């Protein structure tokens, strides 16, 4: 029987519930157990696909084409699993399903209410994930903060569900903040006490407290938390701020989080296999070199908008015992060529990530041209690939007005155009080319050598593609189309063989990178940087 672990948060938002859930998942998988993690988000949007990156951060795409919360990226990276649509549940998707059932007459004329109809639908998502994956443990993270009105249906559903699965088959972990008052020189447990009191008023007594803190919690405060929150002292888990999120599983292992969870759920504790993870953390803490990577994007004011890109660069850096210093560059500012040159002055590599809309495009074209002409290792992702093709068409092929019809419908050289299957699509939510698709690589190309295989599967999120009718002329001018869809119609990867690393892809490789297994394209980028830096050092 699957055991259920519910993770809630209190006091403030952005406590890192997702990292705690992912870290616990890592500790359980390291013990040989199978784990699936779900994210329950209280917002009314059906999914984050139409939400602003400035507000919500990155939209993480799964193999089956779900546009999900960025926490699913952490879940996949920590546990090594591939998740799907059922792993991200929003209030919007729940209400949408219930309303559709009501319109069909499924409820036989009954008055549709939060209890039981909404809570039953939430519980059904838990059951569906259990049936689909059949895990030893299902970890469900509830978004938001205890006390938020929009989260109440999820909390009530958990209360009901815990009663249904019976004693010993579920636990509640409450992640809370222990603030340190600098002026008083004291840590304060009162906010956490109030948060637990609120949770208990909804009918849920947490078995474990995970306490986020900037300093070590004194024994006296741990005893106070245990007393007033009705939690055993050994179940008050300290979670201090750390430099890297990948240190968190080891820190929680030292605090015996997984052992306490297994004890409460009457499951056998095992010796975790964390040797490779410890080696990874040692590399992170003791880098041998430093590389400067420019990310030129549209949403650089919020780093979470590109969180998987950043993590993928770090993964590739770890493989080379290198620290990756990210230099955030706003594409808007690089429209000025002088500013573009200044932005790229000390760059060891350039990454141009995805995005939508015309804003900042000319700035992206400027930094890509600099990288191409100066042989600075470059990786373009989704829109980054489309910009690479536009830049090449303008400055090498000679089509000065080359553009995407997304940005200029009347261009006489539409090197990027709306996909045929998107021509009659209405609405924006969930209507792009989404999820995993096959790509075939040309032998001997940089991409094929990086992957070490001829056929790959990667995750997509786009509406526009390289114009098939203009592709041959671009190819004749030297840009190699090294990855194509099986029917040969969709360009998936482009590259320049004469550059050390000038590769761009229509898909999003960042979604499949793992800390212990960097994605081949990111690894190829950082390998090129490493070789260039080594060559320069030898010359010196």
C-alpha positions in Angstrom: 0.0 0.0 0.0 1.2 3.5 -0.9 2.1 5.7 2.1 1.2 9.4 1.8 3.3 12.4 2.9 1.6 15.8 2.9 3.9 18.9 3.0 2.4 22.3 4.0 4.0 25.6 4.7 3.4 28.3 7.3 4.4 31.8 8.4 5.6 33.1 4.9 5.6 32.0 1.3 8.8 31.0 -0.6 10.0 28.8 2.3 11.3 26.1 0.0 8.6 23.5 0.5 9.4 22.2 -3.0 13.1 21.7 -2.1 12.1 20.0 1.2 9.7 17.7 -0.7 12.3 16.9 -3.4 15.0 16.3 -0.8 12.9 13.9 1.2 12.1 12.2 -2.1 15.8 11.9 -2.7 16.5 10.4 0.7 13.7 7.8 0.2 14.8 6.8 -3.3 18.4 6.5 -1.9 17.0 3.9 0.4 15.5 1.9 -2.5 11.9 3.1 -2.2 9.9 4.4 -5.2 8.6 7.9 -4.8 6.2 10.1 -6.7 5.7 13.8 -5.9 2.6 15.9 -6.6 2.2 19.7 -6.4 -1.2 21.1 -5.5 -1.5 24.8 -6.3 -4.4 26.8 -5.0 -4.5 29.4 -7.8 -7.5 29.5 -10.2 -5.4 29.3 -13.4 -5.8 25.9 -15.0 -2.0 25.7 -15.3 0.9 28.2 -15.3 1.2 28.1 -19.1 -0.5 31.5 -19.5 1.0 33.2 -16.4 3.7 35.9 -16.6 7.3 34.6 -16.0 7.8 37.7 -13.9 5.1 36.6 -11.5 5.3 32.8 -11.6 8.7 32.0 -12.8 9.5 29.2 -15.2 6.9 26.9 -16.8 8.2 23.4 -16.5 7.1 21.0 -19.3 6.8 17.3 -18.8 7.2 14.4 -21.3 3.4 14.2 -21.8 3.1 17.9 -22.5 1.9 19.3 -19.2 2.8 23.0 -18.5 3.5 22.8 -14.8 4.9 24.6 -11.8 8.7 25.0 -11.6 8.8 22.8 -8.4 8.2 19.7 -10.7 11.7 20.5 -12.1 13.2 20.1 -8.6 11.2 16.9 -8.1 12.6 15.4 -11.3 16.1 16.5 -10.7 16.3 15.2 -7.2 14.5 11.9 -7.6 15.5 11.1 -11.2 11.8 10.4 -12.1 9.8 11.7 -15.1 6.5 13.2 -14.0 3.4 14.2 -15.9 0.1 16.0 -16.0 -1.3 14.2 -12.9 1.7 15.6 -10.9 0.5 19.2 -11.0 -3.0 20.0 -9.7 -4.4 23.5 -9.6 -7.7 24.8 -8.2 -8.4 25.9 -11.8 -8.1 22.4 -13.1 -10.2 20.9 -10.3 -13.0 23.4 -10.7 -12.9 23.0 -14.5 -13.4 19.3 -14.1 -16.2 19.6 -11.6 -18.0 22.2 -13.7 -17.7 20.0 -16.8 -19.2 17.1 -14.8 -22.0 19.3 -13.6 -22.8 20.4 -17.2 -22.9 16.8 -18.3 -25.3 15.9 -15.5 -22.9 13.6 -13.8 -24.1 14.7 -10.4 -27.8 13.9 -11.2 -29.1 17.3 -10.3 -27.4 17.6 -6.9 -26.3 20.9 -5.6 -22.6 21.1 -6.4 -20.5 22.3 -3.4 -17.0 22.6 -2.2 -17.7 19.6 0.1 -18.0 16.9 -1.2 -17.6 17.7 -4.9 -14.4 19.8 -5.0 -12.7 17.9 -2.2 -13.6 14.6 -3.8 -12.1 15.7 -7.1 -8.9 16.7 -5.3 -8.7 13.3 -3.6 -9.3 11.6 -6.9 -6.1 13.2 -8.2 -4.2 11.6 -5.4 -5.7 8.2 -6.1 -5.1 8.6 -9.8 -1.4 9.3 -9.3 -1.2 6.3 -6.9 -2.8 4.1 -9.6 -0.7 5.4 -12.4 2.7 5.1 -10.7 2.1 2.6 -7.8 4.8 4.2 -5.7 5.9 3.2 -2.2 5.5 6.9 -1.2 3.4 9.7 -2.6 4.6 13.1 -1.5 2.0 15.9 -1.9 3.2 19.5 -1.6 0.4 22.0 -1.0 1.3 25.4 -2.4 0.7 28.7 -0.6 0.7 29.4 3.1 -1.5 28.0 5.8 -4.3 30.5 6.4 -4.8 31.4 2.7 -8.5 31.2 1.8 -7.8 29.6 -1.6 -5.9 26.7 0.0 -8.7 25.6 2.3 -10.3 23.0 -0.1 -6.9 21.3 -0.4 -6.4 21.2 3.4 -9.9 19.8 3.9 -9.3 17.2 1.2 -6.1 16.1 3.0 -8.0 15.9 6.3 -10.6 13.6 4.7 -8.0 11.6 2.8 -5.9 10.9 5.9 -9.0 9.5 7.7 -9.8 7.3 4.7 -6.4 5.7 4.3 -6.2 5.0 8.0 -3.7 5.5 10.9 0.0 4.8 10.0 -0.5 5.3 6.2 0.0 9.1 6.1 1.8 11.9 7.8 1.8 15.7 7.7 5.0 17.7 7.5 4.7 21.4 8.2 7.5 23.6 6.9 7.8 26.8 8.9 10.1 29.7 9.5 12.0 30.4 12.7 13.0 34.1 12.4 16.0 35.5 14.1 15.6 39.1 15.5 19.0 40.8 15.1 18.2 43.6 17.5 17.1 41.3 20.3 19.6 38.5 19.4 16.8 35.9 19.7 15.1 33.3 17.7 11.3 33.4 17.8 9.1 30.3 17.7 5.8 32.1 18.2 5.0 32.5 14.4 5.5 28.8 14.0 3.3 28.0 17.0 0.5 30.2 15.5 0.9 28.5 12.1 0.6 25.0 13.6 -2.4 26.2 15.6 -4.1 27.3 12.4 -3.3 24.0 10.7 -4.8 22.1 13.7 -7.9 24.2 13.6 -8.5 22.7 10.1 -8.3 19.2 11.6 -4.6 18.4 10.8 -2.0 17.8 13.4 1.5 17.7 11.8 3.7 14.9 12.9 6.9 16.6 11.8 8.1 20.2 11.7 10.8 21.3 9.3 12.1 24.6 10.5 13.7 27.0 8.0 16.3 29.1 9.8 19.4 31.2 9.1 21.1 30.0 12.3 21.2 26.8 14.4 18.2 26.5 16.6 19.1 26.2 20.3 17.9 23.1 22.2 15.6 25.3 24.3 13.7 26.5 21.3 13.4 23.0 19.9 11.9 21.9 23.2 9.5 24.8 23.1 8.4 24.0 19.6 7.9 20.4 20.5 5.8 21.3 23.6 3.5 23.9 22.0 3.1 22.2 18.7 2.6 18.7 20.1 5.5 17.2 18.1 8.2 14.9 19.5 11.6 16.6 19.9 13.2 14.3 17.4 10.5 15.3 14.8 11.6 19.0 15.0 13.9 19.1 12.0 16.3 22.0 11.5 16.8 23.2 7.9 19.4 25.9 7.7 20.1 28.2 4.8 22.7 26.6 2.5 24.7 27.8 -0.5 23.4 25.1 -2.8 20.0 23.4 -2.9 21.9 20.1 -3.5 23.3 20.2 0.0 19.7 20.1 1.5 19.2 16.3 1.2 22.5 15.7 3.1 21.6 18.3 5.7 18.2 16.7 6.3 19.7 13.3 6.4 22.0 14.5 9.3 18.8 15.6 11.0 17.3 12.2 10.5 14.2 13.4 8.6 13.8 10.2 6.5 14.3 8.0 9.5 11.6 9.8 11.4 9.2 9.7 8.4 9.8 5.9 8.0 9.3 5.4 11.7 6.0 7.3 11.7 4.8 5.4 8.7 5.9 2.0 10.1 8.3 1.3 7.2 11.7 -0.2 7.4 14.6 2.2 7.5 17.6 1.3 5.3 21.1 2.6 4.8 20.8 5.3 2.1 23.1 5.1 -1.0 24.3 8.7 -1.1 27.9 8.3 -2.0 27.6 9.8 -5.5 25.5 12.6 -4.2 28.1 13.4 -1.5 30.8 13.5 -4.3 28.6 15.9 -6.2 28.2 18.2 -3.2 32.0 18.1 -2.7 32.5 19.3 -6.2 30.0 22.0 -5.7 31.7 23.2 -2.5 35.2 22.9 -3.9 35.3 24.1 -7.5 38.7 24.0 -9.3 37.9 26.8 -11.8 35.3 29.4 -12.7 33.5 30.1 -16.0 31.5 33.2 -16.8 28.3 32.5 -18.7 26.0 35.3 -20.0 22.3 34.6 -20.1 20.7 37.1 -22.4 17.0 36.9 -21.9 13.7 38.8 -21.7 12.8 38.0 -18.0 16.2 38.4 -16.3 14.7 40.5 -13.4 13.4 37.2 -12.0 16.0 34.4 -12.1 13.2 31.8 -11.4 12.0 32.5 -14.9 15.1 30.5 -16.2 15.6 28.2 -13.2 16.1 25.0 -15.2 18.5 26.8 -17.5 20.6 27.9 -14.5 20.5 24.5 -12.9 21.5 22.8 -16.2 24.5 25.1 -16.5 25.5 24.3 -12.9 25.2 20.6 -13.6 27.5 20.9 -16.6 29.9 22.9 -14.5 29.9 20.2 -11.7 31.0 17.7 -14.3 34.1 19.9 -14.9 34.6 20.8 -11.3 33.8 24.3 -12.3 31.7 27.1 -10.7 29.4 28.8 -13.1 29.1 32.5 -12.6 25.9 33.7 -14.3 25.9 37.2 -15.7 22.3 38.3 -16.3 21.9 40.5 -19.3 18.6 42.1 -20.4 18.1 41.6 -24.1 16.3 45.0 -24.2 19.6 46.8 -23.2 21.6 44.9 -25.9 19.6 46.6 -28.7 22.4 49.2 -28.4 25.4 47.5 -30.1 27.8 49.2 -27.7 26.0 47.8 -24.7 25.8 44.4 -26.3 29.6 44.4 -26.7 30.1 45.6 -23.1 27.8 42.8 -21.9 29.8 40.2 -23.8 33.2 41.6 -22.9 34.2 39.0 -20.3 31.9 36.2 -21.4 33.2 32.6 -21.6 29.9 31.5 -23.1 26.5 32.8 -24.1 23.1 31.2 -23.5 20.0 32.7 -25.2 16.9 31.0 -23.6 13.2 30.9 -24.7 10.5 33.4 -24.5 7.7 35.0 -26.5 7.0 38.3 -28.2 9.1 40.9 -30.1 10.5 42.7 -27.0 14.3 42.4 -26.8 14.7 40.4 -30.0 17.2 42.8 -31.7 19.3 42.7 -28.5 19.4 38.9 -28.7 20.5 39.1 -32.3 23.3 41.4 -31.4 24.8 39.2 -28.7 24.4 36.1 -30.9 26.3 37.8 -33.7 29.1 38.7 -31.3 29.3 35.1 -30.1 29.3 33.7 -33.7 32.0 36.1 -34.9 34.2 35.8 -31.9 33.9 32.1 -31.5 32.4 32.4 -28.0 30.7 29.1 -27.2 26.9 29.6 -27.7 23.8 27.6 -26.9 20.4 28.8 -28.1 17.2 27.4 -26.6 13.8 27.5 -28.4 13.4 31.2 -29.2 17.2 31.3 -28.9 17.5 29.0 -31.9 15.0 31.0 -33.9 17.1 34.1 -33.2 20.3 32.3 -34.2 18.6 31.5 -37.6 17.4 35.1 -38.1 20.8 36.5 -37.2 22.5 34.1 -39.7 20.0 34.8 -42.4 20.6 38.6 -42.0 24.3 38.8 -41.6 25.6 35.8 -43.6 22.9 34.8 -46.1 22.3 38.6 -46.7 18.6 38.8 -46.2 18.6 42.1 -44.2 14.9 41.9 -43.5 14.9 38.3 -42.4 12.6 37.8 -39.4 10.0 35.7 -37.7 6.3 36.2 -38.6 5.7 36.4 -34.9 7.6 39.7 -34.9 6.9 41.0 -38.4 4.1 39.5 -40.4 5.1 41.3 -43.6 8.8 40.3 -43.8 9.8 39.2 -47.3 12.1 36.5 -45.7 10.1 34.8 -43.0 12.8 32.4 -41.9 10.7 31.6 -38.9 7.0 31.0 -39.4 4.0 29.7 -37.5 3.8 25.9 -37.5 1.2 24.5 -40.0 -0.6 22.7 -37.2 -0.9 26.0 -35.3 -2.6 28.0 -38.1 -6.2 27.5 -36.9 -5.5 27.2 -33.2 -7.7 29.4 -30.9 -6.7 30.4 -27.4 -3.4 30.3 -25.7 -3.7 27.8 -22.8 -2.2 24.4 -23.6 -2.3 24.8 -27.4 1.4 24.9 -28.3 3.5 22.0 -29.5 4.1 20.6 -26.1 5.9 17.6 -24.6 8.3 15.0 -25.9 9.0 14.5 -29.6 11.5 12.4 -31.5 14.5 14.0 -33.2 17.0 12.4 -35.6 20.6 13.6 -35.6 23.1 13.8 -38.5 26.1 11.6 -38.0 29.4 13.4 -37.3 27.8 16.6 -36.2 28.5 18.3 -32.8 25.0 17.5 -31.6 25.3 13.8 -32.6 28.7 13.4 -30.9 27.4 15.2 -27.8 24.5 12.8 -27.4 26.4 9.7 -28.6 23.3 8.5 -30.4 21.4 9.0 -33.6 17.8 9.3 -32.2 16.8 11.5 -29.2 13.6 12.5 -27.5 13.3 16.1 -26.1 10.6 18.3 -24.7 9.0 21.2 -26.7 7.0 24.3 -26.0 6.6 26.5 -29.1 4.3 27.6 -31.9 6.9 28.8 -34.5 9.5 26.9 -36.5 12.2 27.3 -39.1 10.5 27.9 -42.5 10.9 24.7 -44.5 10.8 26.6 -47.8 13.8 28.8 -47.0 15.9 26.2 -45.1 17.9 25.0 -48.1 19.2 28.4 -48.9 20.2 29.0 -45.3 21.9 25.5 -45.2 23.8 26.3 -48.5 25.2 29.3 -46.8 26.8 27.1 -44.1 24.3 26.7 -41.2 24.1 23.0 -40.5 20.6 21.5 -39.6 22.0 18.7 -37.5 18.7 17.6 -35.9 15.4 17.0 -37.7 12.0 15.6 -36.9 11.4 12.1 -38.3 9.5 13.4 -41.4 12.3 15.9 -42.1 10.0 18.9 -41.9 10.9 20.4 -38.6 14.3 21.7 -37.8 15.3 20.7 -34.3 19.0 21.6 -34.0 21.3 24.0 -35.9 25.0 24.4 -35.6 28.1 25.9 -37.1 30.9 23.3 -37.5 33.7 25.9 -37.8 33.0 27.3 -34.3 34.1 25.5 -31.1 30.4 25.3 -30.0 27.6 27.2 -31.8 24.6 25.0 -31.3 20.9 25.9 -30.9 17.8 23.8 -30.5 14.1 24.3 -30.9 13.3 22.2 -27.8 14.1 22.7 -24.1 17.0 20.5 -23.1 17.1 22.2 -19.7 14.0 20.2 -18.6 15.9 16.9 -18.8 19.2 17.8 -17.1 20.1 16.1 -13.8 22.8 17.1 -11.3 24.4 13.7 -11.6 23.8 13.5 -15.3 24.2 16.8 -17.1 22.3 17.3 -20.4 24.6 16.6 -23.4 24.1 20.1 -25.0 24.9 22.0 -21.8 27.8 19.6 -21.2 29.0 20.3 -24.7 28.8 24.0 -24.1 30.8 23.9 -20.9 33.3 21.4 -22.4 34.0 23.9 -25.2 34.6 26.7 -22.6 36.9 24.4 -20.7 39.0 23.6 -23.8 39.2 27.2 -24.8 40.3 28.3 -21.3 42.8 25.5 -21.1 44.3 26.5 -24.5 44.6 30.1 -23.5 46.4 29.1 -20.2 48.8 26.9 -22.1 49.7 29.8 -24.5 50.4 32.0 -21.4 
